[in-house]
């Protein structure tokens, strides 16, 4: 880009037809090439029909004979001679007495064609209505109307377009996306200004087109009476059939899609927009200093005496931010929204315009007022900084209080026990996860935590006091002491920004199932969104990794006016000790199981949801059963190239007898690292062990058909090509290895010089 004034262009279509209408609304003439001025195509709608006696305009008009006009056609030939015809075959000059008599009979008076602006006695020939320069219509709109009226003859001549364009791969009515934007056809620059309203003559009989009153009724019912758009001419020139249509804009005028919040939901929205083909500028504003990362692993990363930095699971690493052309603003909050002018103000005092605004502001950990006295013994775990400070403190603690019997409290208790810390967990409810889990599941978790040595205190509300030495908890006059307290009593939605902007909020920003708020330019996703859906008419906030990804994908499709699928079942997971608890569907804490499998890895099915512990395959199959056809985010990745002898080496992996049908085994390979391998239908496969999106070992997953399924987030990968299915937007393909059986030994082809990581 050489300067700020140089436009960006994107080829989106081509010109199919050009039409000029010398007399407003009469049937016009098809052209191969046309000069274009600020008034439109040369001599387009330059004439009207006027009464020879009174010099009043007769056509276009609303007088009783207006409906005969479509039966006439007009054209300009030679050196600007205007001609008329009744059949588009026999043409007469405008001053020919023969055509004058026909028109007099049709209009009930003698009329003559006069160019607008000429003198008619003491009058100036003036148009009855304001003329817009260009009427543009797409082939896709014609086809959409044709599908609505399969028995009607849908011909572009009914609608009087100047330019008929083809904008492929853009859905129905693509010209409406040009409203307010600049684009170029040939060397002519245009701007879409407003929809083109159609009137009753679209239903009338015209030359070669029969009368059909269903046409206008359908336009009114389905298209708000509009068909095509009007355009202003910004730069004069010439258009020829076949010229390309290039969407263009001056760089300073193009507003970005602004995402407020640098967490999982915001980052995945940006990814999804790029995966779906958006080339709009995208900017993410985050109030932390870290690039977007996943929050669920934070509570699991604290179980270490090591004082080192908490390892973050990245969502958008720096190299991917570069590749996706996303501008990331760290340590820079959005402080206010001006909806009227579509701008936001940042914490550094600057203002940004936006095309769309996505609120992914998440939530804040609930606090206990008056406890924290500044000694550093009271903690919450919501951000990377929280996790790091808590881990530092836990490394120097021998006893920990956990307040909260939900997912976070249980995960922290489990992590602390793994490093030998004594843990007392307090919960106000009479059982663990009382708002989320049925009693049978709560009881299982309680028994496991007690078996691991956690002092579980249910139905109590201690009074805490921070002292220089630690934490005191008083219950019924009895005081217990610990070194550290972690408060895990839930979160509140960060909807203050939205509320100050006047958006509807009820402990979260109210949205539809695609994340759209009452303002069509603003969406909300993730923990801050209170999303209405088929089973939540009043809306619900679903705080889960899966929901953040799903909402991001749906909002991205809605922003780009792409269709969305049915809502998939909700998914939840939690890791405690060696337990991987997974849920498919929205759980009901009062539900009774309709079927169950007990033991060290139990599984329960309820009406509408299932819970499994170390049973990812059963949970996955239940989710597939209740969701019907696949509707998860489509795979947008490309197949990996097959390795050949020139770019790989053949290396030994294992003895063939070590592989079992339908089972996944994990091998440590010298150059390839960890490899998962197995047999499917007697055919061996080998893939990189780590899921390319989640920090999970695929050897702990399971197989479905010719796919290997991640045990954590249920992304599926073809074991031969690595192609991702039902994965988060932007998930990379899985590294697959070509396998060769030589006698009883299995070999894999490994890329030269580097292992798949």
C-alpha positions in Angstrom: 0.0 0.0 0.0 1.7 3.2 -1.2 -0.5 5.7 0.5 -3.6 6.0 2.8 -5.6 7.2 -0.2 -4.9 4.2 -2.4 -7.9 1.8 -2.4 -7.8 -1.8 -1.5 -9.5 -4.0 -4.1 -11.0 -7.5 -3.9 -12.4 -9.2 -7.0 -15.9 -10.5 -6.1 -17.7 -10.8 -9.5 -18.3 -9.8 -13.1 -20.7 -7.8 -15.3 -23.2 -10.0 -17.2 -25.4 -7.3 -18.9 -25.7 -3.6 -19.4 -29.1 -1.9 -20.0 -30.0 1.7 -20.9 -33.5 3.2 -20.7 -33.6 6.4 -22.8 -37.2 7.1 -21.6 -37.7 6.5 -17.9 -39.3 3.1 -17.2 -39.9 2.2 -20.8 -38.3 -1.1 -21.9 -34.7 -0.3 -22.7 -31.9 -1.5 -24.8 -29.2 -4.0 -24.1 -25.7 -2.6 -24.6 -22.2 -4.1 -24.9 -20.3 -1.1 -23.7 -21.5 2.2 -22.1 -19.9 5.5 -21.1 -20.7 6.4 -17.5 -21.0 9.9 -16.1 -22.1 11.2 -12.8 -25.7 10.9 -14.0 -25.3 7.2 -14.9 -25.0 5.4 -18.2 -24.8 7.9 -21.1 -28.4 9.0 -22.0 -30.0 6.7 -19.5 -33.4 8.1 -18.5 -32.6 11.3 -20.3 -36.1 11.7 -21.8 -39.8 11.8 -20.7 -43.1 11.9 -22.6 -44.9 15.2 -22.4 -48.4 16.4 -23.5 -48.1 18.3 -26.8 -50.9 20.7 -25.8 -50.2 21.4 -22.1 -46.5 20.5 -21.9 -47.2 18.5 -18.8 -45.3 15.4 -18.2 -47.3 12.3 -19.1 -44.8 9.5 -18.5 -43.5 8.5 -16.1 -46.6 9.4 -14.1 -49.4 7.9 -12.0 -52.1 8.8 -14.5 -54.6 6.2 -15.7 -52.7 5.3 -18.9 -49.3 4.7 -17.2 -49.7 0.9 -17.4 -49.5 0.8 -21.2 -46.0 2.2 -21.2 -44.1 -1.1 -20.5 -45.4 -2.2 -23.9 -43.1 0.4 -25.6 -39.4 0.1 -26.0 -36.9 3.0 -26.5 -33.4 3.1 -27.9 -30.9 5.7 -29.1 -29.0 5.1 -32.4 -26.6 6.9 -34.7 -25.8 10.4 -33.5 -28.3 10.4 -30.6 -31.5 9.7 -32.5 -34.3 8.5 -30.2 -36.5 5.6 -31.5 -39.5 3.7 -30.3 -40.9 0.2 -30.9 -43.9 -1.9 -30.0 -42.2 -5.2 -30.7 -38.4 -4.5 -30.4 -38.2 -5.4 -34.2 -39.9 -2.5 -36.0 -38.3 0.8 -34.9 -39.4 4.4 -35.6 -37.8 7.7 -35.0 -39.4 9.6 -32.2 -40.9 12.2 -34.6 -42.3 9.6 -37.0 -46.0 10.2 -37.4 -46.8 6.5 -37.4 -45.4 6.0 -33.9 -47.0 9.3 -32.8 -50.4 8.0 -33.7 -49.9 4.7 -31.8 -48.8 6.6 -28.7 -51.7 9.0 -28.9 -54.1 6.1 -29.0 -52.4 4.4 -26.1 -52.1 7.4 -23.9 -55.3 9.1 -24.8 -53.5 12.3 -25.9 -50.8 13.3 -28.3 -47.4 13.0 -26.6 -43.9 13.8 -27.6 -40.5 12.8 -26.2 -38.5 15.6 -24.8 -35.1 15.6 -23.1 -35.1 16.7 -19.5 -33.8 20.2 -19.1 -35.2 21.5 -22.5 -37.6 24.3 -22.8 -41.3 23.5 -23.4 -42.9 26.8 -24.1 -42.7 28.6 -20.7 -41.7 25.4 -18.9 -38.6 23.3 -18.4 -38.9 19.6 -19.1 -38.4 18.1 -15.7 -38.6 14.6 -14.3 -41.4 13.7 -12.0 -39.1 12.1 -9.5 -35.4 12.2 -8.4 -33.3 10.0 -10.7 -30.7 7.8 -9.1 -27.6 7.3 -11.3 -27.3 3.4 -11.4 -29.6 0.5 -10.6 -27.5 -2.6 -10.0 -29.0 -6.1 -9.7 -27.4 -9.5 -9.2 -27.9 -12.8 -11.0 -28.2 -14.4 -7.5 -31.2 -12.1 -6.6 -32.9 -13.1 -9.9 -32.4 -16.8 -9.0 -33.6 -16.3 -5.4 -36.8 -14.8 -6.8 -37.1 -17.5 -9.4 -36.9 -20.1 -6.6 -39.7 -18.4 -4.8 -41.8 -18.2 -8.0 -41.0 -21.4 -9.9 -44.0 -21.1 -12.2 -43.4 -17.4 -13.1 -41.3 -16.0 -15.8 -38.6 -14.0 -14.0 -36.8 -11.8 -16.5 -34.5 -9.0 -15.6 -36.4 -6.7 -18.0 -39.2 -6.5 -15.4 -36.9 -4.7 -12.9 -35.1 -2.2 -15.2 -31.5 -2.8 -13.9 -28.7 -0.8 -15.5 -26.1 -3.4 -14.6 -26.7 -7.1 -14.0 -23.8 -8.7 -12.2 -22.7 -12.1 -11.1 -21.3 -12.3 -7.5 -20.6 -16.1 -7.0 -20.0 -17.8 -3.6 -21.9 -15.1 -1.8 -25.4 -16.4 -1.1 -28.6 -14.7 -2.0 -29.0 -11.0 -2.6 -25.2 -10.2 -2.5 -25.6 -6.7 -3.9 -27.0 -5.6 -0.5 -23.5 -6.1 1.0 -22.3 -3.3 -1.3 -24.6 -0.7 0.4 -22.4 2.0 1.9 -19.3 0.6 0.3 -17.2 1.6 -2.7 -16.5 -0.8 -5.6 -15.2 -0.7 -9.1 -16.5 -2.0 -12.4 -14.1 -1.5 -15.3 -12.6 1.9 -14.6 -15.8 3.3 -13.0 -15.9 3.6 -9.2 -19.3 3.4 -7.6 -20.9 3.4 -4.1 -24.0 1.5 -3.1 -26.5 4.0 -1.6 -29.9 2.4 -0.9 -32.2 -0.5 -1.8 -34.1 -0.1 -5.1 -37.9 0.0 -4.4 -40.0 -1.6 -7.1 -43.5 -0.6 -8.1 -46.5 -2.2 -9.8 -45.1 -2.1 -13.4 -42.9 -5.1 -12.4 -46.0 -7.2 -12.6 -47.3 -5.8 -15.9 -47.1 -7.3 -19.3 -44.0 -6.1 -21.1 -42.4 -6.9 -24.4 -41.8 -10.6 -24.3 -42.8 -10.9 -20.6 -46.4 -11.8 -19.6 -48.4 -10.1 -16.8 -47.8 -11.8 -13.4 -49.1 -10.0 -10.3 -47.4 -12.6 -8.1 -44.1 -10.9 -8.8 -44.8 -7.7 -6.9 -46.7 -9.6 -4.1 -43.6 -11.7 -3.6 -41.3 -8.7 -3.6 -43.4 -7.1 -0.9 -43.7 -10.2 1.2 -40.1 -11.5 1.0 -37.9 -8.6 -0.1 -39.6 -5.6 1.5 -40.5 -4.4 -2.0 -36.9 -3.9 -2.8 -34.9 -5.5 -5.6 -31.3 -4.5 -6.3 -29.6 -1.3 -5.1 -29.0 2.2 -6.4 -25.5 3.4 -6.8 -23.7 6.8 -7.0 -20.9 7.3 -9.6 -17.7 8.4 -7.9 -15.4 8.2 -10.9 -16.6 8.5 -14.5 -15.4 6.1 -17.1 -16.7 3.2 -19.2 -18.2 -0.2 -18.4 -18.2 -3.2 -20.7 -19.9 -6.6 -20.4 -17.4 -8.9 -18.8 -15.7 -6.2 -16.7 -14.8 -7.5 -13.2 -16.5 -6.1 -10.1 -13.9 -5.2 -7.4 -14.9 -4.3 -3.9 -12.8 -1.3 -2.9 -12.5 1.1 -0.1 -10.2 3.9 1.0 -8.1 2.5 3.9 -9.1 5.2 6.4 -12.8 4.6 5.9 -12.8 0.8 6.5 -13.8 0.1 10.1 -12.6 -3.1 11.7 -14.4 -5.8 13.5 -13.5 -5.0 17.1 -13.4 -7.7 19.7 -13.4 -6.6 23.4 -11.7 -9.3 25.4 -8.5 -11.3 24.8 -9.7 -14.6 26.2 -10.9 -17.9 24.7 -14.2 -16.6 23.2 -12.7 -13.5 21.7 -9.8 -15.2 20.2 -11.9 -18.0 18.7 -14.3 -15.4 17.2 -11.3 -13.9 15.4 -10.2 -17.3 14.2 -13.6 -18.3 13.0 -14.0 -15.0 11.1 -10.8 -15.7 9.2 -11.6 -19.4 8.7 -14.9 -18.3 7.2 -13.2 -16.0 4.7 -13.6 -12.6 6.3 -10.9 -10.2 5.1 -12.1 -7.3 7.2 -9.6 -5.8 9.6 -9.9 -7.5 13.0 -8.7 -6.0 16.3 -8.7 -7.6 19.7 -8.4 -5.6 22.9 -7.4 -7.4 26.0 -6.7 -6.1 29.5 -4.1 -8.7 30.3 -0.5 -8.8 29.2 -0.8 -12.3 27.7 -1.8 -13.4 24.3 -5.1 -15.3 24.4 -5.0 -18.5 26.4 -7.3 -21.1 27.8 -8.5 -20.7 31.3 -9.6 -24.3 32.3 -5.9 -25.5 32.6 -5.1 -22.8 35.1 -6.7 -24.6 38.0 -4.9 -27.8 37.0 -1.4 -26.2 36.6 -1.1 -25.2 40.3 -0.4 -28.7 41.6 3.4 -28.2 41.8 5.9 -27.0 44.4 7.9 -25.4 41.5 7.9 -21.6 41.8 8.2 -21.4 38.0 5.9 -19.6 35.7 2.4 -21.1 35.1 2.5 -22.7 31.6 -0.3 -21.3 29.5 -2.2 -23.2 26.8 -2.2 -20.7 24.0 -5.3 -20.0 21.8 -3.7 -17.5 19.5 0.1 -17.7 19.6 2.0 -14.7 18.1 2.9 -16.5 14.9 -0.7 -17.3 14.2 -1.8 -13.8 15.0 0.6 -12.7 12.3 -0.6 -15.3 9.8 -4.3 -14.4 10.4 -3.5 -10.7 10.1 -5.1 -9.8 13.5 -4.1 -6.7 15.5 -3.8 -7.6 19.1 -3.8 -4.8 21.7 -2.7 -6.1 25.1 -3.0 -4.2 28.4 -5.5 -1.9 26.7 -9.1 -2.0 27.8 -12.2 -0.7 26.0 -13.8 1.8 28.5 -16.9 3.0 26.6 -19.0 2.3 23.6 -20.7 5.0 21.4 -23.3 3.0 19.6 -24.7 6.0 17.7 -21.3 6.7 16.0 -20.1 3.1 16.1 -16.9 3.9 18.0 -15.2 2.7 21.2 -12.8 4.5 23.6 -9.8 2.7 25.0 -8.0 3.0 28.3 -5.2 4.9 26.6 -7.7 7.6 25.5 -7.9 6.8 21.8 -11.1 6.1 19.8 -11.7 3.4 17.3 -14.5 3.0 14.8 -16.0 -0.5 14.3 -18.0 -2.2 11.7 -19.1 -4.9 14.2 -18.3 -5.1 17.9 -18.0 -8.4 19.7 -18.1 -8.3 23.5 -16.1 -11.2 24.9 -15.4 -9.6 28.3 -15.9 -12.8 30.3 -16.4 -12.6 34.0 -14.7 -11.7 37.3 -14.2 -14.0 40.3 -16.7 -13.3 43.1 -15.0 -12.0 46.2 -15.7 -12.2 50.0 -15.9 -8.5 51.2 -13.7 -7.5 54.1 -11.5 -10.6 54.2 -8.4 -9.5 52.3 -6.2 -7.4 54.6 -3.2 -7.3 52.3 -1.1 -10.1 53.8 -1.2 -12.2 50.6 -3.0 -15.2 52.1 -6.3 -14.7 50.2 -6.5 -15.8 46.6 -8.9 -16.4 43.7 -8.0 -18.2 40.4 -9.4 -16.5 37.3 -6.4 -15.2 35.3 -2.9 -16.3 34.6 -1.6 -13.8 37.1 -4.0 -15.2 39.8 -2.8 -18.7 39.1 0.9 -17.7 39.3 0.5 -15.8 42.6 -1.5 -18.6 44.1 1.0 -21.2 43.0 3.8 -19.2 44.5 1.8 -19.1 47.8 0.8 -22.7 47.7 4.4 -23.8 47.3 5.0 -22.3 50.8 1.8 -23.6 52.4 1.2 -26.8 54.4 -2.6 -26.3 54.8 -5.1 -24.8 52.5 -8.7 -23.6 52.9 -10.9 -23.9 49.8 -14.2 -22.0 49.9 -16.5 -23.3 47.2 -17.8 -26.8 46.2 -18.1 -26.2 42.5 -15.8 -27.2 39.6 -13.0 -24.7 40.4 -12.9 -25.5 44.1 -12.8 -29.2 43.5 -10.0 -28.9 40.9 -7.9 -26.7 43.2 -8.4 -29.1 46.1 -7.4 -32.1 44.0 -4.3 -30.2 42.6 -3.2 -29.2 46.2 -3.6 -32.7 47.5 -1.4 -34.1 44.7 1.5 -32.1 46.2 0.7 -33.2 49.8 -0.9 -30.0 51.0 -3.6 -30.6 53.7 -6.9 -29.3 52.3 -10.2 -28.3 54.0 -13.0 -27.6 51.6 -16.0 -25.5 52.8 -19.3 -25.5 50.8 -22.5 -23.7 51.7 -24.6 -26.3 49.9 -25.3 -29.7 51.4 -23.5 -31.5 48.5 -20.7 -30.8 46.0 -21.6 -29.1 42.7 -25.1 -28.9 44.0 -26.3 -26.5 41.2 -24.8 -28.5 38.4 -24.7 -32.2 39.2 -27.3 -34.8 40.2 -26.9 -36.2 43.7 -25.5 -39.5 42.5 -22.6 -37.8 40.7 -22.0 -35.4 43.6 -21.8 -38.4 46.0 -19.2 -40.1 43.8 -17.0 -37.0 43.8 -17.4 -36.4 47.5 -16.3 -40.0 48.2 -13.3 -39.7 46.0 -12.2 -36.4 47.6 -12.6 -37.8 51.1 -10.6 -40.8 50.1 -7.8 -38.5 48.9 -7.7 -36.9 52.3 -9.7 -33.7 51.7 -11.7 -32.5 54.7 -15.0 -31.9 53.1 -17.3 -29.6 55.2 -20.7 -29.2 53.6 -23.6 -26.9 54.6 -21.4 -24.5 56.4 -20.5 -20.8 56.0 -17.4 -20.0 58.0 -16.3 -16.5 59.0 -12.8 -15.9 57.7 -10.2 -13.6 59.0 -6.8 -12.9 57.5 -3.9 -12.4 59.9 -0.2 -11.8 59.4 0.4 -15.6 59.9 -2.4 -16.9 57.7 -6.2 -17.5 57.7 -8.6 -18.2 60.5 -12.0 -19.9 59.9 -14.6 -19.7 62.6 -17.6 -22.1 62.7 -19.8 -22.1 65.8 -17.2 -20.6 68.0 -14.5 -23.1 66.9 -11.5 -21.7 65.0 -9.4 -23.5 62.5 -6.3 -22.2 60.9 -4.6 -22.5 57.5 -1.8 -20.8 55.6 -3.8 -19.9 52.6 -7.4 -19.4 51.5 -8.6 -19.7 47.9 -12.1 -18.3 47.2 -13.9 -20.3 44.4 -17.5 -19.2 44.7 -18.2 -18.5 41.1 -18.0 -15.5 38.9 -20.0 -12.4 37.9 -20.4 -11.4 34.2 -18.4 -8.4 33.1 -21.4 -6.7 31.5 -20.8 -3.2 32.9 -19.5 -1.9 29.5 -22.6 -3.2 27.8 -25.0 -1.8 30.5 -23.4 1.6 30.2 -23.9 1.4 26.4 -27.7 0.8 27.0 -27.7 -2.8 26.0 -30.1 -5.2 27.7 -28.3 -7.1 30.5 -29.4 -9.6 33.2 -26.2 -10.8 34.9 -24.7 -11.0 31.4 -25.5 -9.5 28.0 -28.8 -10.7 26.5 -28.3 -12.3 23.1 -30.0 -14.6 20.7 -28.6 -18.1 20.0 -26.1 -16.6 17.6 -24.8 -14.0 20.1 -26.6 -11.0 18.5 -27.7 -8.3 20.9 -30.5 -5.8 20.3 -28.0 -3.7 18.4 -27.4 -5.4 15.1 -23.8 -4.3 15.1 -23.0 -5.7 18.5 -22.5 -9.4 19.5 -21.6 -11.0 22.8 -19.9 -14.4 23.3 -18.5 -16.6 26.0 -19.1 -16.2 29.8 -20.6 -12.7 29.5 -23.3 -13.8 27.0 -26.8 -14.7 28.3 -27.9 -16.6 25.3 -31.5 -17.5 24.4 -32.1 -20.8 22.9 -34.7 -23.6 22.4 -34.4 -24.6 26.0 -33.7 -21.2 27.5 -36.3 -18.6 26.5 -35.1 -16.2 29.2 -31.4 -16.9 28.4 -28.7 -18.7 30.2 -25.0 -18.2 30.7 -23.0 -21.4 30.1 -19.5 -21.1 31.5 -17.6 -23.8 29.6 -14.7 -24.1 27.1 -17.0 -25.8 24.6 -19.6 -23.1 24.8 -17.0 -20.4 24.3 -15.9 -22.0 21.0 -19.4 -22.8 19.8 -20.7 -19.2 20.5 -17.6 -17.8 18.8 -18.3 -19.9 15.6 -22.0 -19.0 15.6 -21.4 -15.3 16.1 -18.8 -15.2 13.3 -21.2 -16.9 10.9 -23.9 -14.4 11.8 -21.6 -11.4 11.4 -20.8 -12.7 7.9 -24.5 -13.4 7.1 -23.8 -17.1 6.8 -26.4 -19.7 7.9 -25.9 -21.4 11.2 -26.8 -25.0 12.2 -29.0 -26.2 15.0 -27.6 -25.7 18.5 -25.4 -28.6 19.5 -25.6 -30.2 23.0 -23.6 -28.4 25.7 -20.4 -30.0 26.8 -18.5 -29.7 30.1 -15.4 -31.3 31.6 -13.4 -31.3 34.7 -10.1 -33.0 35.7 -9.7 -34.0 39.4 -6.9 -36.4 40.4 -7.0 -39.2 37.7 -10.7 -38.5 37.0 -11.8 -36.9 33.8 -15.4 -36.0 34.3 -17.4 -35.1 31.1 -20.9 -34.0 30.5 -23.0 -33.9 27.3 -26.2 -31.9 27.4 -27.4 -29.3 30.0 -27.3 -31.0 33.4 -30.2 -30.9 35.9 -29.2 -31.2 39.5 -32.5 -32.8 40.5 -32.5 -35.4 37.7 -32.6 -39.2 38.4 -30.5 -41.5 36.2 -32.4 -43.6 33.7 -29.4 -45.9 33.2 -26.0 -46.2 34.9 -22.7 -48.1 34.9 -20.9 -48.1 38.2 -17.3 -48.9 39.3 -14.1 -46.9 39.2 -15.2 -45.4 35.8 -19.0 -44.8 36.2 -21.4 -43.5 33.6 -24.9 -42.2 34.0 -27.6 -41.2 31.5 -30.4 -38.9 32.4 -33.2 -37.3 30.4 -31.4 -35.0 28.0 -27.8 -35.3 29.4 -25.1 -37.8 30.4 -22.2 -37.8 32.8 -19.2 -40.0 32.5 -16.0 -40.4 34.5 -13.1 -41.6 32.4 -15.7 -42.7 29.9 -15.2 -40.2 27.0 -16.3 -42.6 24.3 -19.7 -43.2 26.0 -20.2 -39.4 26.5 -19.3 -38.7 22.9 -21.7 -41.3 21.5 -24.5 -39.9 23.7 -23.8 -36.4 22.4 -23.9 -37.7 18.8 -27.1 -39.5 19.5 -29.0 -36.5 20.9 -27.6 -34.0 18.3 -28.5 -35.9 15.2 -26.5 -35.0 12.1 -23.1 -33.4 12.6 -23.5 -29.7 13.0 -20.3 -28.8 14.8 -18.0 -26.3 13.3 -16.9 -27.4 9.9 -13.3 -28.4 9.2 -11.5 -25.6 7.4 -8.1 -27.1 7.4 -6.2 -28.5 4.4 -5.0 -32.1 4.0 -1.4 -32.6 4.8 0.8 -33.6 1.9 1.8 -37.2 1.7 5.4 -37.8 2.7 7.6 -39.5 0.1 11.1 -40.9 0.1 12.6 -37.5 -0.8 11.4 -35.7 2.3 11.2 -38.4 4.9 13.0 -41.3 6.4 11.7 -44.8 7.2 12.2 -45.5 11.0 11.2 -48.4 13.2 8.2 -47.8 15.6 7.3 -51.1 17.2 6.7 -54.9 16.8 3.4 -55.5 15.0 2.2 -57.7 17.8 2.1 -54.7 20.1 -0.9 -53.3 18.2 -4.4 -54.3 19.1 -7.6 -53.9 17.0 -9.6 -50.8 18.0 -7.1 -49.9 20.8 -4.7 -47.0 20.8 -1.2 -47.5 22.1 1.4 -44.8 22.9 5.0 -45.1 21.9 8.1 -43.0 22.6 10.0 -42.5 19.3 13.5 -41.1 19.1 12.8 -38.5 16.3 9.0 -38.3 16.2 8.4 -37.9 19.9 5.2 -39.5 21.2 3.3 -41.5 18.7 -0.2 -43.0 19.0 -0.7 -46.2 16.9 -3.2 -49.0 16.6 -5.2 -51.2 14.2 -8.5 -50.4 12.6 -10.1 -53.1 10.4 -6.7 -54.9 10.6 -4.9 -51.9 9.1 -2.2 -50.2 11.2 -2.2 -46.4 11.7 0.2 -44.0 13.4 -0.4 -40.4 14.3 1.3 -37.7 16.5 0.1 -38.3 20.0 -0.8 -34.7 21.0 -4.1 -33.3 19.9 -3.2 -30.2 17.7 -5.6 -28.0 19.6 -6.0 -29.4 23.2 -3.2 -30.4 25.5 -4.4 -34.0 25.5 -2.8 -37.3 24.6 -4.7 -39.1 21.8 -3.7 -42.4 23.2 -6.2 -41.7 26.0 -8.9 -41.1 23.4 -10.9 -43.6 21.3 -11.7 -44.5 17.7 -14.9 -44.0 15.7 -14.8 -45.5 12.3 -11.6 -44.4 10.6 -11.2 -41.4 13.0 -9.4 -41.0 16.3 -11.2 -38.8 18.9 -9.6 -36.5 21.4 -10.6 -37.5 24.9 -10.8 -33.9 26.1 -12.7 -31.9 23.6 -13.9 -34.6 21.2 -12.2 -33.2 18.1 -12.0 -36.0 15.5 -9.1 -36.7 13.0 -8.9 -39.0 10.1 -6.1 -41.5 10.9 -4.9 -41.5 7.3 -5.1 -37.9 6.2 -5.2 -36.1 9.6 -8.2 -34.0 8.5 -10.0 -32.4 11.4 -13.8 -32.8 11.9 -16.1 -31.4 14.6 -13.1 -29.4 15.8 -12.9 -25.8 17.0 -12.5 -23.2 14.2 -9.0 -23.0 12.9 -7.9 -26.4 14.5 -4.9 -27.7 12.5 -4.8 -31.1 10.9 -3.2 -34.0 12.9 0.2 -35.1 11.9 -0.1 -38.6 10.4 2.6 -41.1 9.5 2.8 -43.4 6.6 3.2 -46.9 8.0 4.9 -49.9 6.5 4.9 -53.4 7.7 8.2 -55.3 7.1 7.8 -58.9 8.4 6.8 -58.5 12.0 8.1 -55.0 12.5 6.2 -51.7 11.9 8.0 -48.7 10.5 6.8 -45.1 10.0 7.9 -42.3 7.7 9.2 -39.3 9.6 9.9 -35.8 8.1 13.6 -35.3 7.6 15.3 -33.0 10.1 12.4 -32.5 12.5 9.7 -34.4 14.4 6.1 -33.5 14.2 5.4 -31.3 17.2 
